[in-house]
Amino acid sequence: MTEILAYLLEFTGLVLLVLGYRKSNRDLLLGAALCLWFGAGIEGFVRGLLHGASGV
């Protein structure tokens, strides 16, 4: 499940990156950066959150 979310965020980030660059829109570029950042780190975050919630 987290892999699908990560791929979806990375794909969305790439699309926003291209659109933001072509339109010179800083808001789209910021959205792209956030999507790519969260897409790269979501798996480790969820894994750590579940590990911490299990009390181990």
C-alpha positions in Angstrom: 0.0 0.0 0.0 2.7 2.5 0.9 4.6 1.6 -2.3 1.6 2.6 -4.4 1.2 5.9 -2.5 4.9 6.6 -2.9 4.8 6.0 -6.7 1.6 8.1 -6.9 3.3 11.0 -5.1 6.4 10.7 -7.2 4.5 10.7 -10.4 2.4 13.7 -9.3 5.6 15.5 -8.3 7.1 14.9 -11.7 4.0 16.2 -13.5 3.9 19.3 -11.2 7.6 19.8 -11.8 7.2 19.9 -15.6 4.1 22.1 -15.4 5.6 24.5 -12.9 8.8 24.8 -15.0 7.0 25.4 -18.2 4.6 28.0 -16.7 7.3 29.5 -14.4 4.9 29.0 -11.5 6.6 28.9 -8.1 3.5 27.4 -6.4 3.5 24.4 -8.7 7.3 24.0 -8.2 6.8 24.0 -4.5 4.0 21.4 -4.8 6.3 19.3 -6.9 9.1 19.5 -4.4 6.8 18.5 -1.5 5.3 15.6 -3.5 8.7 14.3 -4.4 10.0 14.7 -0.9 7.0 12.9 0.7 7.0 10.3 -2.0 10.7 9.4 -1.3 10.2 9.2 2.5 6.7 7.9 3.0 7.7 4.2 3.2 10.2 4.7 6.0 7.9 7.1 7.8 5.0 4.6 7.8 7.2 1.7 8.8 8.6 3.7 11.7 5.1 4.8 12.7 3.8 1.3 12.8 6.8 0.1 14.6 6.4 2.7 17.3 2.7 2.2 17.6 3.2 -1.6 18.2 5.1 -0.7 21.3 8.3 -2.6 20.3 
